[in-house]
Amino acid sequence: MRHRRVADLMTPNAVTVQRGTLFREIARLLDEYDITAVPVVDDDGRPVGVVSEADLLRRQLSKAGAATAEAIMTSPAVVARPEWSVVEAARTMEQRKVKRLPVVDEGERLIGVISRSDLVQLFLRRDRAIQEEILEEVLTRTLGVSPSAVTVDVADGTVTLTGTLERRSLLPIAVRLCENVDGVIEVVDRLTYARDDAAGDGGAPDATPARPGQPAPEPG
């Protein structure tokens, strides 16, 4: 189980401009392709900067200097790598206060662009896809739990876990792993356990202790 990578979500064949591209042409491209920024690349396809809507507005207000991409761009370009997780990309956007990241290969050549809107798509994943990933990757492969032991319901990104795990120590692990699945907004934990291994309980596996807030089981 892993987070999606930048390569999975980026837009390949990104719209680019050269250093000498004029202000009016940049504005036209942003409007035509409905984007908020465009990478500026050199003759080898390596990003040297980014021109955003904010850069265009600043240039329009100042009326100073040449109106080319090289004069307007924010440089150096903040870039991402295709192998990055989407978490790394989102963190970089937040830290550097940018909405789009050019994606470069090992040779620093542009291979795509990833934007905030691309990351938002993760939270629009179908509930069925989230449910399948939790059942197959989290419960079965990672935790070795039988799919029949836990019911996974997903509604609009909210995951509800119901059922019984063998050991108490597995409960927080299961919840945490589910929270890390792309597209999950919240996890509702309704799990119980058969054995309190955290307390060194040596009772029988089929004795189900109560969790905090639940009534104690009736004596047999």
trRosetta pair geometry for C-beta under 8 A, 3 or more apart (Angstrom, degrees):
i j d omega theta_ij theta_ji phi_ij phi_ji
1 133 7.2 107 -124 176 103 98
1 137 4.0 116 -80 160 102 124
1 138 6.1 52 -72 -71 158 65
1 141 7.4 154 -34 80 94 121
1 142 5.9 -34 1 -52 123 134
1 177 6.8 70 89 -169 160 106
1 180 7.6 100 137 100 121 111
1 181 7.2 -62 -168 -94 124 83
2 5 7.9 15 126 -49 119 85
2 85 7.2 -124 169 -107 94 113
3 85 4.2 65 80 -160 125 115
3 86 5.5 -130 158 32 116 89
3 87 5.5 -15 166 -13 177 103
3 180 7.2 -90 -66 170 93 90
3 182 5.9 114 -140 -60 68 107
4 8 4.5 -109 -172 68 101 144
4 9 6.0 80 136 -34 132 111
4 85 7.2 111 77 -156 40 67
4 86 5.1 31 75 -23 88 123
4 122 6.6 -153 24 -102 136 114
4 182 5.4 36 -9 -70 102 165
5 8 5.0 109 58 -5 71 99
5 9 7.7 -174 92 7 44 87
5 82 6.6 47 149 160 118 61
5 83 6.0 -50 -151 -148 131 31
5 84 6.6 127 -158 76 76 41
5 85 6.2 -70 -105 -103 55 41
5 86 7.1 -170 -137 -38 9 74
6 9 6.4 -81 -154 49 34 92
6 10 5.4 39 162 -41 77 113
6 80 5.2 -176 -128 141 160 128
6 81 6.7 133 41 89 146 42
6 82 5.3 -136 83 -138 103 34
6 83 7.3 -5 35 39 101 15
6 84 4.6 41 -18 62 122 92
6 85 7.6 91 -29 123 76 3
6 86 6.7 150 -73 -84 57 58
6 88 7.8 -69 -44 73 111 103
6 89 5.3 132 -90 -60 106 136
6 101 7.9 -68 -140 87 133 126
6 103 5.8 170 146 -115 127 130
6 114 5.3 -95 -155 -42 94 155
7 10 6.2 -40 -121 18 25 113
7 82 3.8 53 -67 -174 102 98
7 83 6.9 16 -17 -70 118 38
7 103 7.6 152 -84 179 59 151
7 112 7.8 120 -122 38 54 151
8 86 8.0 -66 58 -53 109 108
9 86 6.4 54 11 -94 147 116
9 114 5.9 67 99 -129 97 110
9 118 4.5 123 155 166 108 113
9 119 6.9 83 147 -78 158 48
9 121 6.6 170 -141 58 113 126
9 122 7.6 -40 -96 -55 145 94
10 80 7.9 -170 -86 84 128 128
10 82 7.1 -87 8 -115 144 80
10 103 4.9 -26 -127 -10 158 155
10 111 7.8 65 115 106 149 83
10 112 3.8 90 141 130 126 137
10 113 6.2 156 -164 74 95 25
10 114 4.2 -71 -100 -67 83 89
10 118 6.7 36 -98 -163 33 166
11 14 5.9 100 100 -88 97 83
11 112 5.7 164 79 -165 42 95
11 113 5.3 -19 58 62 97 82
11 114 7.3 160 11 -86 72 42
11 115 7.5 8 0 -1 118 101
11 118 6.9 -134 -29 -80 89 132
12 111 6.6 -38 -130 159 85 69
12 112 4.4 -56 -97 -92 48 108
13 112 7.4 4 9 -100 36 72
14 38 8.0 164 155 -145 102 68
14 39 6.4 57 116 19 135 119
14 102 7.1 -150 65 -123 166 79
14 110 6.5 -92 47 162 120 121
14 112 5.6 126 -34 -152 108 34
14 113 4.0 97 -106 -12 142 109
15 29 5.8 167 166 178 136 118
15 33 5.2 -146 -32 -10 157 172
15 35 6.5 -179 46 19 132 155
15 38 5.6 -64 108 -128 97 108
16 38 6.4 155 -124 174 30 94
16 39 5.1 -37 -117 77 89 90
16 40 7.2 135 -170 -111 85 19
16 41 4.8 3 -179 1 140 118
16 47 7.9 -124 -129 -95 120 84
16 110 6.6 121 -81 89 141 164
17 21 3.8 -83 -175 23 114 161
17 25 7.2 137 -125 112 125 108
17 26 5.8 -21 -69 -97 165 90
17 29 6.8 -168 -64 25 111 164
17 38 5.5 67 -5 126 105 128
17 39 7.6 173 30 91 69 45
17 40 5.6 -36 77 -107 86 69
17 41 7.6 147 71 20 35 75
17 51 6.8 -20 45 24 137 131
17 69 4.9 176 115 -82 125 154
18 21 5.1 127 53 -32 67 95
18 40 7.0 67 -172 -158 12 78
18 41 6.8 -54 -100 67 54 69
18 42 8.0 79 -141 -124 76 24
18 69 6.6 148 93 41 38 144
19 40 6.2 84 -84 178 53 118
19 42 7.2 26 -34 -103 111 61
19 48 7.0 -9 -79 65 101 141
19 68 6.7 36 151 148 60 120
19 69 5.6 -145 -151 77 26 103
19 70 3.9 35 -168 -59 89 113
20 68 5.4 -47 -144 -153 39 131
20 69 7.0 -8 38 31 10 98
20 70 6.9 1 -68 -8 42 114
21 25 5.3 -114 -176 85 93 127
21 26 5.8 110 127 -60 115 91
21 40 7.6 -148 31 -120 117 94
21 68 6.6 122 66 -161 40 74
21 69 4.4 41 56 -25 92 122
22 25 4.9 89 63 10 80 104
22 26 7.1 -145 99 -8 40 89
22 67 6.1 45 -161 109 74 94
22 68 6.1 -50 -99 -104 46 62
22 69 7.9 -65 -40 -27 10 77
23 26 5.9 -61 -152 34 28 110
23 27 6.4 25 155 -17 66 107
23 56 6.8 130 -157 -133 90 89
23 59 6.4 -147 -117 117 127 144
23 60 7.9 141 -173 -71 137 82
23 67 3.6 -45 -25 166 125 114
23 68 7.3 -84 -39 -72 72 21
23 72 6.7 121 -97 -46 87 149
24 27 5.7 -54 -149 37 32 112
24 28 6.4 35 152 -22 64 105
24 67 7.8 56 -18 132 72 132
25 28 5.5 -51 -148 34 33 114
25 29 6.5 35 154 -20 65 103
26 29 5.8 -55 -151 34 32 110
26 30 6.6 32 153 -18 65 104
26 38 6.4 -156 -150 45 89 137
26 51 5.5 -45 -160 114 144 150
26 56 6.6 -165 107 -88 119 118
26 69 6.1 145 -73 -85 133 92
26 72 7.4 -149 41 68 170 152
27 30 5.9 -53 -150 34 32 111
27 31 6.4 27 155 -14 65 109
27 56 5.9 123 -84 -147 93 148
28 31 5.9 -62 -152 41 30 109
28 32 5.9 28 156 -21 68 112
29 32 5.7 -54 -136 38 29 110
29 33 6.0 -3 173 9 66 112
29 35 7.7 -29 135 49 81 112
29 38 5.9 37 109 -73 130 157
30 33 6.9 -72 -138 52 18 87
30 34 8.0 67 165 -104 51 9
30 35 5.6 -108 -139 72 62 74
30 36 6.9 57 -153 -120 111 17
30 37 7.6 26 -111 -68 112 15
30 38 6.5 -117 -74 -28 84 114
30 53 6.4 143 -173 -79 155 86
30 56 7.5 -108 4 -22 158 155
31 34 7.4 16 -174 -73 28 48
35 38 6.5 98 102 -68 131 81
35 100 7.5 38 -174 -69 104 159
35 115 7.8 -139 -143 -77 92 151
36 52 6.1 10 144 -153 80 88
36 53 5.3 -64 -162 -10 73 114
36 99 5.6 -6 83 84 141 143
36 100 6.6 167 68 -20 96 123
36 115 7.7 122 35 -139 107 132
37 50 5.3 23 171 172 123 110
37 51 6.5 171 -155 89 73 43
37 52 3.9 -28 -98 -101 104 75
37 53 6.9 -93 -69 -9 67 69
37 98 7.7 -34 1 -167 170 98
37 99 6.6 146 0 65 125 100
37 100 4.9 -167 58 40 120 131
38 50 7.1 162 79 -157 33 69
38 51 5.5 -13 58 61 85 91
39 47 4.5 -66 -168 -117 122 114
39 49 7.6 149 -160 88 58 40
39 50 5.5 -42 -105 -102 53 77
39 77 6.3 39 -136 -124 95 149
39 102 4.4 77 -91 -83 139 128
39 110 5.9 155 108 -112 159 147
39 113 6.7 -158 -22 -85 117 117
40 47 6.7 96 67 -153 50 69
40 48 5.5 -65 102 62 96 84
40 49 4.4 -2 48 66 122 85
40 50 6.6 -156 5 -82 85 23
40 51 6.1 81 -46 -17 108 96
40 69 4.7 161 -110 155 125 125
40 70 7.0 155 -179 -78 152 54
40 73 4.8 -60 -3 -94 147 153
40 75 7.7 -57 59 -80 129 106
40 77 7.5 -168 47 -63 79 122
41 44 7.9 -128 168 72 98 48
41 45 5.3 -9 179 -146 137 34
41 46 6.2 140 -153 64 83 28
41 47 5.5 -52 -93 -88 74 48
41 48 6.7 128 -131 4 23 85
41 110 5.7 -86 -96 -3 130 137
42 45 7.3 -56 67 13 64 16
42 46 5.2 -8 35 56 105 86
42 48 5.4 82 -43 -34 95 124
44 109 6.7 -102 139 -99 85 101
45 109 4.4 35 103 -151 110 99
45 110 5.4 -126 168 31 86 88
46 104 7.3 44 -138 -129 71 129
46 107 7.9 -108 -85 130 105 78
46 108 4.9 27 -129 123 113 100
46 109 5.6 -73 -79 -98 67 51
46 110 6.9 160 -122 -23 23 82
47 50 7.2 14 -174 -62 121 79
47 77 4.1 -50 136 41 116 165
47 79 6.2 150 61 -82 136 118
47 102 4.4 103 -52 102 163 170
47 104 6.6 -118 17 -71 109 117
47 108 7.9 -125 34 168 73 84
47 110 5.2 96 -41 -71 96 111
48 73 7.5 72 103 115 81 158
48 75 6.1 -5 148 -127 71 121
48 76 7.0 -82 -170 -134 47 71
48 77 6.5 109 105 -14 10 110
49 69 7.4 157 81 155 120 92
49 70 7.5 122 34 -123 146 47
49 73 3.3 86 131 147 136 135
49 74 5.9 162 -167 76 96 40
49 75 3.5 -53 -94 -80 111 92
49 76 6.6 -110 -85 -142 66 30
49 77 5.3 -166 -110 -56 15 87
50 55 7.9 172 113 -19 67 147
50 73 6.1 137 63 -158 24 96
50 74 5.4 -23 63 58 81 94
50 75 7.8 161 18 -76 58 56
50 77 5.1 108 -30 -118 92 92
50 78 7.5 -49 -3 30 136 74
50 98 7.5 66 78 -145 160 133
50 100 7.3 172 -154 82 144 102
50 102 6.9 -158 -80 -24 110 111
51 55 5.0 -121 -154 76 64 145
51 56 6.8 74 170 -51 101 86
51 69 5.4 -97 -41 -141 139 84
51 72 5.3 47 -122 105 112 111
51 73 4.8 -74 -66 -96 79 75
51 74 7.4 154 -91 10 35 74
52 55 4.9 109 51 1 67 98
52 56 7.3 -126 101 -1 43 86
52 74 6.8 2 4 3 104 123
52 98 7.9 -144 -70 -140 144 87
52 99 7.6 113 -131 35 130 107
52 100 7.9 165 -101 33 103 110
53 56 5.6 -54 -153 35 36 113
53 57 6.4 36 151 -19 67 105
54 57 5.7 -54 -147 36 33 112
54 58 6.4 35 154 -21 65 104
55 58 5.8 -53 -149 34 31 111
55 59 6.5 28 154 -16 64 107
55 72 4.9 105 156 162 113 94
55 73 6.5 20 -161 -112 161 26
55 74 6.0 -129 -79 -29 128 91
56 59 5.8 -58 -150 38 31 109
56 60 6.2 31 153 -21 66 109
56 72 6.7 35 -83 -174 51 142
57 60 5.6 -54 -145 36 31 112
57 61 6.3 27 158 -17 65 107
58 61 6.0 -60 -149 38 28 108
58 62 6.2 16 159 -12 66 113
58 72 7.9 147 72 -151 99 86
59 62 6.0 -62 -139 42 28 103
59 63 7.9 103 165 -66 55 25
59 64 7.8 -123 -145 51 61 66
59 65 7.8 -87 -137 67 95 100
59 67 6.2 118 166 -122 134 84
59 71 7.6 99 -116 113 128 99
59 72 4.9 -37 -56 -115 144 107
60 63 7.4 17 -179 -64 29 65
62 65 7.7 8 114 21 122 94
65 71 5.2 -174 138 -173 122 135
66 70 8.0 6 93 71 121 92
66 71 4.6 168 77 -38 85 158
67 71 6.7 -99 -103 69 13 132
67 72 6.9 34 -154 -49 52 119
68 71 4.9 90 55 10 77 101
68 72 6.9 -165 88 -1 36 94
69 72 6.0 -70 -139 46 28 101
69 73 5.4 38 168 -43 70 111
70 73 6.3 -37 -126 15 21 114
74 77 7.7 104 97 -95 79 53
77 102 5.5 3 162 26 137 130
78 92 6.7 172 164 164 118 111
78 96 4.8 121 -121 161 167 167
78 98 5.6 173 57 7 137 156
78 101 6.1 -74 111 -121 86 88
78 102 8.0 138 83 30 46 83
79 101 6.1 117 -148 -179 29 91
79 102 5.0 -46 -114 79 86 87
79 103 6.8 135 -171 -108 87 21
79 104 4.9 3 -180 0 144 114
79 108 7.9 104 78 -146 175 75
80 84 5.4 -94 -174 28 97 148
80 88 7.5 135 -142 113 103 100
80 89 5.2 25 -125 -110 146 95
80 92 6.5 168 -88 63 95 156
80 101 4.1 70 -17 133 111 136
80 102 7.2 172 25 86 75 38
80 103 5.0 -37 76 -102 92 74
80 104 7.6 145 69 17 42 71
80 114 5.9 -41 51 35 153 123
81 84 4.9 117 64 -28 80 98
81 103 7.0 110 -133 -155 10 80
81 104 6.9 -47 -99 64 58 70
82 103 5.7 84 -70 176 72 122
82 105 7.0 6 -6 -98 121 63
82 111 6.6 -30 -58 80 123 137
82 112 7.5 83 -92 37 99 122
84 88 4.1 -117 -170 78 107 132
84 89 5.5 122 117 -50 130 86
85 88 5.0 105 56 2 74 97
85 89 7.3 -139 99 0 44 86
86 89 5.4 -51 -149 38 42 115
86 90 6.1 43 153 -21 71 104
86 119 5.8 147 -172 -122 114 92
86 122 6.4 137 134 -57 167 148
86 182 7.0 72 42 -112 142 123
87 90 5.8 -54 -145 38 29 109
87 91 6.2 30 155 -20 64 108
88 91 5.8 -56 -146 37 29 111
88 92 6.3 29 156 -19 64 107
89 92 5.8 -56 -150 35 29 110
89 93 6.5 30 153 -19 64 105
89 101 6.2 -143 -152 33 95 149
89 114 5.6 -39 -161 107 148 145
89 119 6.8 -165 100 -79 117 122
90 93 5.7 -52 -149 35 32 112
90 94 6.4 31 154 -18 65 107
90 119 5.5 121 -82 -142 103 156
91 94 5.8 -57 -150 37 31 111
91 95 6.2 26 156 -16 67 110
92 95 5.8 -57 -141 40 30 107
92 96 5.9 1 169 6 67 115
92 98 8.0 -27 131 50 80 108
92 101 6.5 53 102 -87 127 146
93 96 6.6 -72 -136 52 20 91
93 97 7.9 88 168 -87 53 5
93 98 5.5 -107 -139 73 68 72
93 99 6.7 66 -157 -112 118 20
93 100 8.0 66 -114 -29 114 11
93 101 6.5 -106 -74 -39 91 112
93 116 6.3 155 174 -77 160 90
93 119 7.9 -130 16 -12 154 152
94 97 7.6 17 -178 -72 26 45
98 101 6.7 106 105 -70 128 73
99 115 6.1 16 145 -155 79 88
99 116 5.1 -64 -159 -8 77 117
100 113 5.6 6 -178 179 112 112
100 114 7.1 165 -155 86 64 40
100 115 4.4 -24 -102 -101 86 84
100 116 7.4 -87 -67 -7 57 74
101 113 6.9 161 81 -157 43 64
101 114 5.3 -12 58 60 94 88
101 115 7.7 -180 19 -82 64 40
102 110 5.4 -61 -172 -120 116 102
102 112 7.8 150 -163 90 53 39
102 113 5.7 -40 -106 -101 48 80
103 110 7.2 92 70 -155 52 61
103 111 5.5 -69 103 66 95 83
103 112 4.3 -8 51 70 124 84
103 113 6.3 -162 2 -86 89 22
103 114 5.8 73 -50 -11 117 97
104 107 7.8 -125 171 76 96 51
104 108 5.0 -1 173 -151 139 39
104 109 6.2 142 -152 64 85 26
104 110 5.9 -49 -96 -90 75 41
104 111 6.5 124 -130 9 24 89
105 108 7.3 -73 67 -6 59 13
105 109 5.4 -11 38 56 103 83
105 111 5.1 81 -41 -30 96 132
110 113 7.9 2 -167 -57 108 79
114 118 5.1 -107 -159 63 73 151
114 119 7.3 74 166 -46 104 88
115 118 5.0 112 54 -2 67 98
115 119 7.5 -130 103 0 44 85
116 119 5.6 -55 -155 36 39 111
116 120 6.4 46 147 -27 69 102
117 120 5.4 -45 -148 28 37 118
117 121 7.3 55 150 -33 59 91
118 121 5.8 -41 -169 9 37 117
119 122 6.0 -30 -178 4 51 113
120 123 6.0 -56 -170 35 54 106
120 124 7.0 44 138 -15 74 108
121 124 5.3 -64 -153 40 45 111
121 125 7.7 82 148 -54 65 69
122 125 6.2 -13 -173 -30 42 107
122 182 4.7 -91 -161 -178 114 103
122 183 5.4 -132 163 -66 70 68
123 157 6.2 7 -162 -100 76 150
123 183 5.8 158 -111 -129 33 54
123 185 6.7 72 -144 -71 104 98
124 183 7.6 -93 46 -125 23 101
125 129 5.1 -106 173 75 104 126
125 130 5.6 115 110 -51 121 96
125 157 7.6 103 57 -94 86 89
125 182 6.5 103 -29 119 150 89
125 183 3.4 -55 35 -104 128 149
126 129 4.5 92 65 1 89 102
126 130 7.2 -159 95 -3 49 83
127 130 5.6 -56 -152 37 37 112
127 131 6.2 39 151 -22 69 107
127 154 4.0 172 -167 111 94 108
127 155 6.3 20 -122 -96 149 25
127 156 7.0 -25 -74 -37 119 24
127 157 7.2 -111 -94 -51 82 38
128 131 5.6 -53 -146 36 32 114
128 132 6.3 32 156 -19 65 105
128 154 7.5 -170 -63 66 25 128
129 132 5.9 -53 -147 36 30 110
129 133 6.5 30 155 -19 63 105
129 183 7.3 59 90 41 105 170
130 133 5.9 -58 -151 35 30 109
130 134 6.5 27 155 -17 65 107
130 154 4.9 156 86 -144 117 162
130 157 7.0 144 -51 -118 169 50
130 159 6.9 -127 144 -78 123 109
130 181 6.1 116 -150 130 84 130
130 182 8.0 -134 -105 85 89 58
130 183 4.9 -128 -84 97 116 127
130 184 6.2 140 -154 -70 129 78
131 134 5.9 -58 -150 37 30 109
131 135 6.3 24 157 -15 66 110
131 152 5.3 152 -145 115 83 115
131 153 7.6 -11 -108 -136 120 16
131 154 4.6 -136 -62 5 95 128
131 159 7.9 166 -90 -119 66 97
132 135 5.8 -57 -143 40 30 109
132 136 5.8 8 166 -2 68 116
133 136 6.3 -65 -133 49 23 96
133 137 5.1 -16 -175 19 67 122
133 138 7.1 63 135 -12 69 97
133 181 5.5 144 108 -149 128 127
134 137 7.0 -51 -99 53 14 85
134 138 4.7 -25 -152 30 54 129
134 139 6.4 50 151 -13 67 100
134 152 5.1 168 98 -148 131 157
134 154 7.7 156 12 -58 139 124
134 159 6.6 142 -72 -140 162 141
134 178 5.6 34 -124 -117 118 93
134 181 6.0 -65 -72 -52 85 165
135 138 7.5 28 -16 49 10 87
135 139 5.6 -33 -144 37 35 124
135 140 6.5 33 153 -15 58 109
135 147 5.4 42 -164 -121 103 111
135 152 5.6 -139 -64 26 89 144
136 139 7.6 41 -4 51 10 84
136 140 5.5 -37 -146 38 33 126
136 141 6.5 27 154 -11 59 109
137 140 7.4 24 -18 52 9 86
137 141 5.4 -36 -140 42 37 123
137 142 6.3 36 155 -17 59 109
137 181 7.7 137 74 -105 128 112
138 141 7.7 49 8 51 10 82
138 142 5.4 -40 -146 39 32 127
138 143 6.5 15 156 -2 59 111
138 174 6.9 99 160 -147 114 69
138 177 4.7 148 -136 126 109 124
138 178 5.9 62 -146 -74 169 69
138 181 6.8 -67 -48 -61 129 123
139 142 7.4 40 -1 51 9 86
139 143 5.5 -49 -143 51 35 116
139 145 4.4 -77 -171 66 84 111
139 147 6.3 109 108 -93 137 61
139 149 7.9 -178 -171 62 125 100
139 150 5.9 -145 -122 53 142 133
139 152 7.5 -132 -27 -45 141 131
139 174 7.3 40 -93 -135 75 109
140 143 7.7 41 7 55 9 75
140 144 7.3 34 -172 -112 33 23
140 145 6.7 -91 -78 63 37 62
140 146 7.8 48 -103 -122 78 22
140 147 6.1 -12 -68 -54 108 91
141 144 7.9 -13 171 -66 9 52
142 177 6.3 175 104 -150 156 157
143 165 8.0 -56 163 -134 137 122
143 170 6.3 97 -156 -156 123 117
143 173 7.0 144 -100 113 116 118
143 174 6.2 18 -78 -90 161 90
143 177 7.4 -159 -43 31 114 162
145 149 5.4 -110 178 60 96 132
145 150 6.1 25 143 0 137 122
145 165 6.4 -55 -113 -120 131 89
145 166 7.9 -158 -111 -4 88 95
145 170 7.6 132 -69 171 122 147
145 174 7.6 26 -18 -102 154 126
146 149 4.6 99 68 -14 88 104
147 150 7.2 -85 -155 54 35 76
149 163 5.2 114 144 164 57 133
149 164 6.2 -95 -173 68 92 66
149 165 6.9 95 144 -93 129 47
150 161 5.9 -18 -171 -163 116 90
150 162 7.0 144 -161 75 64 41
150 163 3.6 -153 -108 49 50 149
150 164 7.8 -151 -77 38 71 33
150 165 7.1 17 -67 -67 117 81
150 174 7.8 -150 -112 -166 164 149
150 191 7.0 -14 -120 -108 110 105
151 161 7.5 148 76 -157 55 41
151 162 4.5 -18 58 66 104 96
151 163 5.5 147 7 -47 69 109
152 159 6.5 -25 -163 -161 90 99
152 160 7.5 148 -157 75 41 54
152 161 6.2 -9 -103 -103 69 67
153 159 7.3 145 80 -157 50 48
153 160 4.4 -12 62 57 101 105
153 162 7.3 23 1 6 107 111
154 157 7.2 10 -173 -102 97 10
154 158 7.0 158 -153 77 55 44
154 159 5.3 -16 -100 -99 83 69
154 160 7.7 -167 -74 19 36 71
155 158 5.5 -23 67 58 75 95
155 160 7.7 13 12 -5 99 109
156 185 7.4 -28 127 23 74 140
157 183 5.8 -133 -119 160 94 72
157 184 6.0 152 -173 -139 79 27
157 185 3.7 65 130 -3 121 108
157 186 7.2 82 122 21 86 70
158 184 8.0 91 -109 -159 22 69
158 185 5.8 -48 -70 66 63 103
158 186 4.7 -8 -121 63 84 98
158 187 7.8 177 -164 -83 59 24
158 188 6.6 40 170 -16 101 106
159 178 5.4 -140 98 171 157 127
159 181 7.8 76 -46 52 153 130
159 184 5.5 -25 -13 -135 123 110
159 186 7.1 -169 30 94 69 50
159 187 4.8 -18 70 -112 104 70
159 188 6.9 -169 95 24 50 72
160 187 7.9 156 -86 -164 28 51
160 188 4.3 -14 -108 65 75 115
160 190 6.4 17 -177 8 89 118
161 174 6.7 138 -158 134 165 122
161 175 7.1 -129 22 -90 149 74
161 178 6.8 -134 -51 -45 129 168
161 187 6.7 12 -7 -173 110 98
161 188 7.0 179 21 85 66 60
161 189 5.8 -7 56 -122 110 50
161 190 6.1 178 86 41 58 71
161 191 5.3 -15 121 -51 111 101
162 190 4.6 -9 -97 86 74 119
162 191 7.1 -161 -125 -78 20 53
163 191 6.2 -16 65 -121 62 77
163 192 7.5 -131 118 35 30 77
164 191 7.1 140 -102 -167 27 73
164 192 4.9 -29 -105 76 80 90
164 193 6.6 148 -161 -105 74 18
164 194 5.8 79 166 -49 116 89
164 208 6.3 -65 -131 -117 135 126
165 168 7.8 139 86 -87 108 21
165 170 4.5 -137 159 83 145 128
165 171 6.0 -173 40 -70 142 70
165 174 6.6 -152 -72 -25 150 148
165 191 5.9 19 -6 -179 105 125
165 192 7.6 179 25 89 68 41
165 193 5.3 -28 70 -109 83 76
165 194 7.2 -132 100 4 40 86
166 170 6.8 65 53 5 73 146
166 193 7.2 4 103 -158 17 79
166 194 5.3 -39 -145 40 41 120
166 195 6.4 -5 161 23 65 104
166 205 6.5 -22 -154 -155 89 112
167 170 5.0 102 72 -10 85 103
167 193 6.2 -14 142 -161 16 120
167 194 7.3 -42 -63 55 33 82
167 195 5.4 -34 -106 71 61 94
167 197 4.5 -9 -153 3 111 128
168 171 6.0 -35 -172 -1 49 116
168 193 4.2 146 -82 102 60 172
168 195 6.8 -115 -15 96 84 48
168 196 4.7 31 -19 -125 141 53
168 197 5.8 -169 37 33 88 71
168 198 4.9 -86 90 2 123 108
168 199 7.6 29 43 3 155 88
168 209 7.6 -23 -71 58 122 122
169 172 7.5 -54 -170 33 43 94
169 173 7.1 35 144 -9 68 117
169 197 5.3 -61 -8 74 112 112
169 198 5.2 146 -68 -61 87 93
170 173 5.4 -70 -155 46 45 114
170 174 5.7 47 153 -28 81 107
170 193 7.2 148 48 -113 94 114
171 174 6.0 -57 -148 32 26 109
171 175 6.6 21 158 -14 62 107
171 189 7.1 82 -179 -165 101 128
171 191 5.2 179 -127 93 98 132
171 193 6.1 -84 -47 -59 117 119
172 175 5.7 -54 -146 39 36 112
172 176 6.1 36 156 -20 68 108
173 176 5.9 -57 -146 38 28 110
173 177 6.3 26 157 -17 65 108
174 177 6.0 -57 -147 37 27 109
174 178 6.4 27 155 -18 63 108
174 191 6.8 88 76 -52 143 168
175 178 5.8 -59 -151 37 30 111
175 179 6.4 33 152 -23 65 106
175 187 5.3 154 -155 118 81 146
175 189 5.2 -21 -95 -86 128 123
175 191 7.8 -134 -56 12 98 133
176 179 5.6 -53 -150 32 32 115
176 180 6.7 26 154 -17 63 107
177 180 5.8 -61 -153 36 33 110
177 181 7.3 50 147 -39 62 90
178 181 5.7 -35 -161 2 41 115
178 184 6.1 158 155 -129 72 166
178 187 4.9 107 102 -104 122 138
179 184 5.9 -148 -137 107 30 136
179 187 5.3 -89 -70 -11 81 129
180 184 7.6 24 48 45 16 132
181 184 4.7 78 70 -18 89 123
184 187 6.5 16 175 -58 128 89
192 208 5.7 39 144 -172 128 117
192 210 7.9 -52 -137 -131 113 36
192 211 6.0 -135 -118 -21 71 113
192 214 7.4 39 -105 -48 111 177
193 196 6.7 109 102 -78 128 57
193 208 7.1 157 89 -146 38 75
193 209 6.8 -13 78 51 89 90
193 211 7.3 99 14 -69 92 101
194 205 5.0 30 140 180 129 65
194 206 6.4 -33 -156 -104 117 21
194 207 6.9 105 -174 65 69 43
194 208 5.5 -52 -112 -94 53 72
195 201 6.0 -168 -173 88 72 110
195 203 6.5 -172 -125 68 82 83
195 205 5.4 -48 -47 -117 119 59
195 207 7.5 77 -88 64 66 82
195 209 7.9 81 -128 2 18 108
196 199 4.5 -2 139 33 116 108
196 200 7.9 -16 111 44 86 30
196 201 3.8 68 65 7 91 138
196 203 7.6 44 28 29 89 113
196 209 5.2 -3 -41 23 116 153
197 200 7.3 40 -168 -81 40 25
197 201 6.8 -91 -72 44 28 83
201 209 7.1 -94 -124 -37 176 144
203 207 4.7 -66 144 56 127 140
203 209 7.7 120 51 -50 149 105
204 207 4.8 98 65 -11 84 103
207 217 7.2 -164 -168 56 77 157
208 217 6.1 117 74 -61 78 142
209 216 7.9 -32 -158 -135 63 73
209 217 7.2 -108 -117 -1 29 113
210 214 4.0 -158 -165 92 98 100
210 215 6.0 -138 -111 92 148 26
210 216 4.9 -106 -4 -97 136 43
210 217 6.4 -174 -45 -25 91 72
211 214 4.9 66 53 9 68 125
